[in-house]
Amino acid sequence: MGLADGEIERVRAGTDIVAIISERTALKRAGTRWSGLCPFHTERSPSFSVNAADGIYYCFGCHAKGDAITFVRETQHLDFIEAVEYLAGRAGIELQHDEGSGAVRQQRKQFLDVMERAVAWYHQQLLETPEAGAARNYLRSRGYDGETVRQFKLGWAPDDWDSLCRALDLSPKDLEGTGLGFVNKRGRKQDALRARIIFPIFDSSGHAIAVGGRVMPPQPGGPPVSEAKYKNSPETPIYSKRRTLYALNWAKAEVVKKSEIVVCEGYTDVIAFFRAGIPRAVATCGTALSEDHFRTMRNFANRIVLAYDGDSAGQNAAASVYQWEQ
Ligand SMILES: [Zn+2]
């Protein structure tokens, strides 16, 4: 999956080369050029020149030359695409990828559309149906006001076999492509999630791509909950767990502004950070942090803060991240 035509030009045009290079060496304006000490060789008097209008640099001492992409590749030891992604992240540009044939793209678009409708439907169930009363009370008891529920588009999957399938009239292909349901042994369509609070998961540009469902806590005096606390969408053509960071779509602007990203262990931790006035938190979705996650985060921020639990699972996760970072 490469970049779509014109994307590299768009990144070059959106990049301030003087700002990028100034992070490595002090530049002084001299007419239409900027000059400073060369970051690629040791020198006492400046022979490094930047032409901001053309977006290029040249060193009269060591003959290093190139554009912003070259500069980022050389100084950060990235490959070409990584450098483009880094600059795109800094410039707030959402890169368009060339996703193969028109048919594949069309298919993806259909699945994204189904997911968007499902998220809207789950959200409406939580806000409006009498059946979701217990879920609303539970969320309220956890301090989630209406604003929080709306911001994170929380939802409710009714305690029923197939209410989503029926409400949206989903085809078996839609179910498979989104992971929202499946065809059961009796040949009937069935919802993947029931009687769960829904945390929709969006890609960094805000398209709904998956859902996580949390069971309600056991009733006082009732039977213990036997199912897993969280159940997430499976990998699908629109959802890759090792690439996705929950809440990056909401956190992105603040992450870039502060050049810092906070990584939590789960959806509710992320929401707690937002509510505490730190809207630059994300979480992985039921997986460990991957290299892809790190690459994504580096596109947006210089500083990664791990906000993991003090228990041993959290400590182990933090330790493995630390090793990875060495
Ligand atoms: Zn030089």
Boltz pocket constraint, residues with backbone or C-beta under 6 A from the ligand:
constraints:
  - pocket:
      binder: B
      contacts: [[A, 38], [A, 39], [A, 40], [A, 41], [A, 48], [A, 59], [A, 60], [A, 61], [A, 62], [A, 63], [A, 64]]
      max_distance: 6.0
